[in-house]
């Protein structure tokens, strides 16, 4: 064994004082669906419902070993990293100051406070994370604290490698494939480095949200680059720039092994796992399961481990998740209908609807035109092909309409 192997094994053993190894569960539903042996590494079942507790534990432990007098730890996070830091502050009995954007959902703030208790102070600063991070780092420097980075830190990478240790220990043998999410790169670089250290030639598939593909951009450029824009929906993996240390480990990953998950499709996966399996996953935690349809041909008959990285799902987001899932599945559409101003026109339109079509929204506005009025309408149905039938009937009746479901700017303004 080499030094990194010894380190990873030692960290994993130390973590047992905080929580047992997260379950590695064979999932019968997914296994049958994909004709494969699908195992879920349930990082959503740690005490803070994400793997972030591991890296924060090791980074804090190493900082205290280097300087026993270090009692102030500072972090900036809007989610899982904050909760992992808070839990560890209580575990080690040290003071933590955690900066979170003002826009952070109250549920996440409350959970962070609950994990840290009297050991943690939360400061809500900034509308955007960049501002929050800047203020946190300035405070840390002024107060002589130790800043706990979420991923670009060698001790965080070591801590996250414990996930790989547990996978091999629990499975008893090497799987044919491991699928896991990648955001800043802490988890993926830790797992990759451990597998390489023990000589386990296990292929990895890394999954990024389409709106936060920082590893894809870095592989194309040969170095970490900042994305001009990030969709924050998959907040646990939407990172504008992958960590430098993390990319040093991931730079030889084949680009074809990095897959992108559209945010709306992730919503379908969240609902599928919730409704069918009763498994609550946050958007980032669902990424590894979300890409299984793309891998179906190559995983048939093989043993696959999917790392479900987190389960901190705010159920106030459920209506949005359902909305986005329906739209991606083609079961819900928004369109603007030009309604003729004549008696019976509305009845004619309603008669075009099929037995499975349901009007979910109807807003009528007659502007200055004498002969026509505009209608914003939303239709929900049970099969995507029902819309083909509806639009064919509208075309035949010379009803003018415009489908705005995929027009992001217009849809966000009107819907």
C-alpha positions as CSV (number, residue, x, y, z in Angstrom):
1,X,0.0,0.0,0.0
2,X,1.1,3.6,-0.7
3,X,0.8,6.7,1.5
4,X,-2.6,7.8,0.0
5,X,-4.1,4.3,0.5
6,X,-3.0,4.3,4.2
7,X,-4.3,7.8,4.6
8,X,-7.7,7.0,3.1
9,X,-8.1,3.8,5.2
10,X,-7.1,5.7,8.4
11,X,-9.6,8.5,7.7
12,X,-12.4,6.0,7.0
13,X,-11.7,4.3,10.3
14,X,-11.8,7.6,12.2
15,X,-15.1,8.5,10.6
16,X,-16.7,5.5,12.3
17,X,-16.6,7.5,15.6
18,X,-19.1,9.8,13.9
19,X,-21.3,7.6,11.8
20,X,-21.4,4.0,10.3
21,X,-20.5,3.4,6.7
22,X,-23.3,4.6,4.4
23,X,-25.2,1.6,2.9
24,X,-24.3,0.2,-0.4
25,X,-27.7,-1.2,-1.5
26,X,-28.6,-3.3,-4.5
27,X,-31.6,-1.6,-6.1
28,X,-34.0,-4.2,-7.6
29,X,-36.1,-1.7,-9.5
30,X,-33.1,-0.1,-11.4
31,X,-31.5,-3.5,-11.8
32,X,-34.5,-4.9,-13.5
33,X,-35.1,-1.8,-15.6
34,X,-31.5,-1.8,-17.0
35,X,-30.9,-5.5,-16.9
36,X,-27.9,-4.9,-14.8
37,X,-26.7,-5.1,-11.2
38,X,-27.3,-1.6,-10.0
39,X,-26.0,-0.6,-6.5
40,X,-26.6,2.7,-4.8
41,X,-24.0,4.1,-2.5
42,X,-26.3,6.1,-0.2
43,X,-24.4,9.2,0.7
44,X,-27.8,10.8,1.2
45,X,-27.9,8.8,4.5
46,X,-25.0,10.4,6.3
47,X,-25.9,12.4,9.4
48,X,-26.0,15.5,7.3
49,X,-27.6,13.7,4.3
50,X,-24.5,14.3,2.0
51,X,-20.9,13.2,1.7
52,X,-19.6,16.7,2.5
53,X,-19.3,15.7,6.2
54,X,-16.3,13.5,5.2
55,X,-14.1,16.2,3.7
56,X,-15.0,18.7,6.3
57,X,-14.1,16.2,9.1
58,X,-10.6,15.5,7.7
59,X,-9.8,19.1,6.9
60,X,-10.8,20.3,10.3
61,X,-8.9,17.4,12.0
62,X,-5.7,18.1,10.0
63,X,-5.9,21.8,10.8
64,X,-6.2,21.1,14.6
65,X,-3.3,18.6,14.4
66,X,-1.1,21.3,12.8
67,X,-2.3,24.0,15.3
68,X,-4.0,22.7,18.4
69,X,-4.8,26.3,19.3
70,X,-6.9,26.8,16.2
71,X,-10.5,27.1,17.4
72,X,-12.1,29.3,14.7
73,X,-13.2,27.8,11.4
74,X,-14.8,29.7,8.7
75,X,-16.8,28.5,5.6
76,X,-18.9,29.9,2.8
77,X,-21.7,27.8,1.5
78,X,-25.4,27.8,0.6
79,X,-25.9,24.1,1.2
80,X,-24.3,20.8,2.0
81,X,-20.8,22.0,2.8
82,X,-22.3,24.4,5.4
83,X,-24.1,21.5,7.1
84,X,-21.0,19.3,7.1
85,X,-18.9,22.1,8.6
86,X,-21.5,22.8,11.2
87,X,-21.7,19.1,12.3
88,X,-18.0,18.9,12.6
89,X,-17.7,22.1,14.6
90,X,-20.1,20.5,17.2
91,X,-18.1,17.2,17.0
92,X,-14.8,18.9,17.7
93,X,-16.2,21.5,20.0
94,X,-14.8,24.4,18.1
95,X,-16.3,27.7,16.9
96,X,-17.5,28.0,13.4
97,X,-18.7,31.0,11.5
98,X,-20.5,30.1,8.3
99,X,-21.4,32.7,5.7
100,X,-24.4,32.0,3.5
101,X,-26.1,34.1,0.8
102,X,-29.1,36.1,1.9
103,X,-31.1,34.1,-0.7
104,X,-30.4,30.7,0.9
105,X,-33.7,28.9,1.6
106,X,-34.6,29.1,5.3
107,X,-34.7,25.3,5.5
108,X,-31.0,25.1,4.7
109,X,-30.1,27.8,7.2
110,X,-32.2,26.2,9.9
111,X,-30.6,22.7,9.3
112,X,-27.1,24.2,9.4
113,X,-27.9,26.0,12.7
114,X,-29.4,22.7,14.1
115,X,-26.3,20.7,13.3
116,X,-23.9,23.3,14.7
117,X,-25.9,24.4,17.7
118,X,-24.1,26.7,20.1
119,X,-20.8,26.2,18.2
120,X,-21.9,27.8,15.0
121,X,-22.7,31.4,14.0
122,X,-24.4,31.9,10.7
123,X,-24.0,35.2,8.8
124,X,-26.3,35.9,5.8
125,X,-24.3,38.1,3.4
126,X,-24.7,38.9,-0.3
127,X,-27.3,38.1,-2.9
128,X,-24.8,35.9,-4.8
129,X,-22.3,33.4,-3.7
130,X,-19.2,35.3,-5.0
131,X,-20.0,38.2,-2.7
132,X,-20.6,35.7,0.2
133,X,-17.3,34.0,-0.4
134,X,-15.3,37.3,-0.6
135,X,-16.7,38.5,2.8
136,X,-16.1,35.2,4.4
137,X,-12.5,35.1,3.3
138,X,-11.9,38.7,4.5
139,X,-13.5,37.9,7.9
140,X,-11.3,34.7,8.2
141,X,-8.1,36.7,7.5
142,X,-9.0,39.4,9.9
143,X,-10.0,37.1,12.7
144,X,-7.2,34.6,12.3
145,X,-9.5,31.7,11.4
146,X,-9.0,28.6,9.3
147,X,-10.9,28.7,6.0
148,X,-12.5,25.4,5.1
149,X,-12.7,25.1,1.3
150,X,-15.5,23.0,-0.1
151,X,-13.5,21.0,-2.6
152,X,-10.2,22.6,-3.7
153,X,-8.2,21.3,-0.7
154,X,-5.9,18.2,-0.4
155,X,-7.4,17.2,3.0
156,X,-11.0,17.5,1.6
157,X,-10.0,15.3,-1.3
158,X,-8.6,12.8,1.2
159,X,-11.8,12.8,3.2
160,X,-14.0,12.2,0.2
161,X,-11.8,9.3,-0.8
162,X,-13.4,7.4,2.1
163,X,-16.5,6.9,-0.1
164,X,-14.3,4.7,-2.4
165,X,-12.9,2.8,0.5
166,X,-16.3,1.9,1.7
167,X,-17.5,0.9,-1.8
168,X,-14.7,-1.7,-2.2
169,X,-15.2,-2.9,1.4
170,X,-18.9,-3.3,1.2
171,X,-19.0,-4.8,-2.3
172,X,-16.1,-7.1,-1.6
173,X,-14.9,-6.8,-5.1
174,X,-14.4,-4.2,-7.8
175,X,-17.5,-3.1,-9.7
176,X,-17.5,-2.9,-13.5
177,X,-18.4,0.8,-13.4
178,X,-18.9,3.7,-10.9
179,X,-21.1,6.6,-11.8
180,X,-20.9,9.7,-9.7
181,X,-21.6,13.4,-9.9
182,X,-19.0,16.1,-10.3
183,X,-19.2,19.7,-9.2
184,X,-16.1,21.3,-7.8
185,X,-14.4,17.9,-8.0
186,X,-13.8,16.9,-4.4
187,X,-15.7,13.7,-4.5
188,X,-14.7,12.6,-8.0
189,X,-11.0,13.3,-7.4
190,X,-11.0,11.6,-4.1
191,X,-12.6,8.4,-5.5
192,X,-10.4,8.4,-8.6
193,X,-7.2,8.8,-6.6
194,X,-8.1,6.0,-4.2
195,X,-9.0,3.6,-6.9
196,X,-5.7,4.3,-8.7
197,X,-3.7,4.1,-5.4
198,X,-5.0,0.5,-4.8
199,X,-4.6,-0.5,-8.4
200,X,-8.3,-0.9,-9.0
201,X,-8.9,-0.3,-12.7
202,X,-12.5,0.7,-12.3
203,X,-14.0,2.9,-15.1
204,X,-15.7,6.1,-13.9
205,X,-18.5,8.0,-15.4
206,X,-18.7,11.5,-14.1
207,X,-21.9,13.5,-14.4
208,X,-22.4,17.2,-14.6
209,X,-25.5,19.3,-14.9
210,X,-25.8,20.8,-18.3
211,X,-25.9,24.3,-16.8
212,X,-22.8,23.8,-14.8
213,X,-20.4,21.8,-16.9
214,X,-17.1,23.1,-15.4
215,X,-15.2,19.8,-15.8
216,X,-16.2,19.5,-19.5
217,X,-15.0,23.1,-20.1
218,X,-11.7,22.4,-18.2
219,X,-11.0,19.2,-20.2
220,X,-11.6,21.1,-23.4
221,X,-9.3,24.0,-22.4
222,X,-6.7,21.8,-20.6
223,X,-7.1,23.9,-17.4
224,X,-9.8,25.1,-15.1
225,X,-11.8,27.9,-16.7
226,X,-14.7,30.0,-15.3
227,X,-18.1,29.4,-17.0
228,X,-19.7,32.6,-18.1
229,X,-23.0,31.6,-16.7
230,X,-24.2,28.8,-14.3
231,X,-27.7,27.4,-13.8
232,X,-28.0,27.0,-10.1
233,X,-30.9,24.5,-10.1
234,X,-28.6,21.5,-9.4
235,X,-27.1,23.5,-6.6
236,X,-24.9,20.7,-5.2
237,X,-23.0,20.3,-8.4
238,X,-23.4,23.7,-10.3
239,X,-19.9,25.1,-10.0
240,X,-18.5,27.9,-12.2
241,X,-14.9,26.6,-12.1
242,X,-13.7,23.2,-11.0
243,X,-11.0,23.2,-8.3
244,X,-7.4,23.4,-9.5
245,X,-6.2,20.5,-7.3
246,X,-9.2,18.5,-8.3
247,X,-8.6,19.0,-12.0
248,X,-4.9,17.9,-11.6
249,X,-6.3,14.5,-10.6
250,X,-9.1,14.5,-13.2
251,X,-7.3,16.0,-16.2
252,X,-6.7,12.5,-17.8
253,X,-10.4,11.6,-17.6
254,X,-11.6,10.8,-21.2
255,X,-14.1,13.5,-22.2
256,X,-16.5,10.7,-23.4
257,X,-16.7,9.6,-19.8
258,X,-18.1,12.9,-18.7
259,X,-21.9,13.1,-19.3
260,X,-24.3,16.0,-19.0
261,X,-27.7,15.9,-17.4
262,X,-30.3,18.4,-18.4
263,X,-31.9,20.0,-15.4
264,X,-35.4,19.2,-16.4
265,X,-34.6,15.5,-17.0
266,X,-33.0,15.4,-13.5
267,X,-36.4,16.5,-12.2
268,X,-37.9,13.4,-13.8
269,X,-35.3,11.2,-12.0
270,X,-36.0,12.9,-8.7
271,X,-39.7,12.1,-9.0
272,X,-39.1,8.6,-10.2
273,X,-36.9,7.7,-7.3
274,X,-39.3,9.4,-4.8
275,X,-42.5,7.9,-6.2
276,X,-41.2,4.4,-7.1
277,X,-38.5,3.8,-4.5
278,X,-39.3,6.2,-1.7
279,X,-35.7,7.6,-2.0
280,X,-35.4,11.4,-1.4
281,X,-32.6,12.8,-3.5
282,X,-31.6,16.4,-4.1
283,X,-30.9,17.3,-7.7
284,X,-27.1,16.7,-7.4
285,X,-27.8,13.4,-5.7
286,X,-29.9,12.2,-8.6
287,X,-27.3,12.8,-11.3
288,X,-25.7,9.4,-11.2
289,X,-29.1,7.7,-11.6
290,X,-30.2,10.2,-14.2
291,X,-27.7,9.1,-16.8
292,X,-28.4,5.4,-16.6
293,X,-30.6,5.5,-19.8
294,X,-27.6,6.8,-21.7
295,X,-25.5,3.9,-20.4
296,X,-28.1,1.2,-20.8
297,X,-26.4,-0.6,-23.7
298,X,-22.9,-0.7,-22.1
299,X,-24.1,-1.7,-18.5
300,X,-26.4,-4.5,-19.4
301,X,-25.3,-7.6,-17.4
302,X,-22.7,-5.6,-15.4
303,X,-22.3,-4.5,-11.8
304,X,-22.6,-0.7,-11.5
305,X,-22.3,1.5,-8.4
306,X,-24.2,4.9,-8.5
307,X,-23.2,7.3,-5.9
308,X,-26.3,9.2,-4.6
309,X,-24.4,12.1,-3.2
310,X,-27.1,13.9,-1.2
311,X,-30.7,14.0,-0.1
312,X,-31.1,17.5,1.2
313,X,-34.2,18.2,-0.9
314,X,-36.4,21.1,0.0
315,X,-40.0,19.9,-0.5
316,X,-41.1,23.5,-1.2
317,X,-39.4,22.9,-4.5
318,X,-41.6,19.9,-5.3
319,X,-44.1,21.9,-7.4
320,X,-41.2,23.3,-9.5
321,X,-39.6,19.8,-9.9
322,X,-43.0,18.3,-11.0
323,X,-43.5,21.2,-13.5
324,X,-40.1,20.8,-15.0
325,X,-40.4,17.0,-15.1
326,X,-43.7,17.2,-16.9
327,X,-42.4,19.6,-19.5
328,X,-39.3,17.5,-20.2
329,X,-41.5,14.4,-20.6
330,X,-43.7,16.2,-23.1
331,X,-46.7,16.0,-20.9
332,X,-47.2,19.7,-20.2
333,X,-47.0,22.6,-22.7
334,X,-47.6,26.3,-22.6
335,X,-48.7,28.1,-25.7
336,X,-50.2,31.3,-26.8
337,X,-53.4,30.9,-28.8
338,X,-54.9,33.5,-31.1
339,X,-58.6,33.3,-30.3
340,X,-61.1,34.5,-33.0
341,X,-63.6,37.1,-31.6
342,X,-66.8,35.3,-32.6
343,X,-69.5,33.5,-30.7
344,X,-68.7,29.8,-30.2
345,X,-64.9,30.1,-30.8
346,X,-64.0,29.0,-27.3
347,X,-66.4,26.1,-27.6
348,X,-64.8,25.1,-30.9
349,X,-61.4,25.1,-29.2
350,X,-62.5,23.1,-26.2
351,X,-64.0,20.4,-28.5
352,X,-60.5,19.9,-30.0
353,X,-59.2,18.7,-26.7
354,X,-58.8,15.0,-26.3
355,X,-60.2,13.0,-23.3
356,X,-56.8,13.0,-21.6
357,X,-56.1,16.7,-22.1
358,X,-56.5,19.0,-19.1
359,X,-56.4,22.8,-19.0
360,X,-54.1,23.8,-16.2
361,X,-54.0,27.5,-17.0
362,X,-56.1,29.8,-19.1
363,X,-55.6,33.6,-19.3
364,X,-57.4,35.6,-21.9
365,X,-56.5,39.1,-22.9
366,X,-58.3,41.0,-25.7
367,X,-56.0,43.9,-26.6
368,X,-56.8,46.5,-29.3
369,X,-57.5,44.0,-32.1
370,X,-61.2,43.7,-32.9
371,X,-61.1,40.3,-34.4
372,X,-58.7,38.3,-32.2
373,X,-57.7,38.0,-28.6
374,X,-54.6,36.3,-27.1
375,X,-54.9,33.4,-24.7
376,X,-52.0,32.1,-22.5
377,X,-52.9,28.4,-22.1
378,X,-51.3,25.4,-20.4
379,X,-52.3,21.9,-21.2
380,X,-51.4,18.8,-19.2
381,X,-51.9,15.3,-20.7
382,X,-50.9,11.7,-20.2
383,X,-49.0,11.0,-23.4
384,X,-46.8,13.2,-25.5
385,X,-48.4,12.2,-28.7
386,X,-51.7,13.7,-27.5
387,X,-50.2,17.1,-28.3
388,X,-49.6,16.0,-31.9
389,X,-53.3,15.3,-32.2
390,X,-54.3,18.6,-30.7
391,X,-51.9,20.7,-32.8
392,X,-53.1,18.9,-35.9
393,X,-56.7,19.8,-35.1
394,X,-55.7,23.4,-34.4
395,X,-53.9,23.6,-37.8
396,X,-56.9,22.1,-39.6
397,X,-59.2,24.7,-38.0
398,X,-56.9,27.6,-38.8
399,X,-56.3,28.5,-35.1
400,X,-53.0,30.4,-34.8
401,X,-50.9,29.4,-31.9
402,X,-47.3,29.5,-30.7
403,X,-45.7,26.8,-28.4
404,X,-43.6,28.7,-25.8
405,X,-42.7,25.7,-23.6
406,X,-39.1,25.8,-24.6
407,X,-38.8,29.5,-25.0
408,X,-37.0,30.1,-21.7
409,X,-37.2,33.9,-21.6
410,X,-40.8,34.1,-22.7
411,X,-41.9,31.2,-20.5
412,X,-40.2,32.7,-17.4
413,X,-41.9,36.0,-18.0
414,X,-45.4,34.6,-18.6
415,X,-45.4,31.3,-16.6
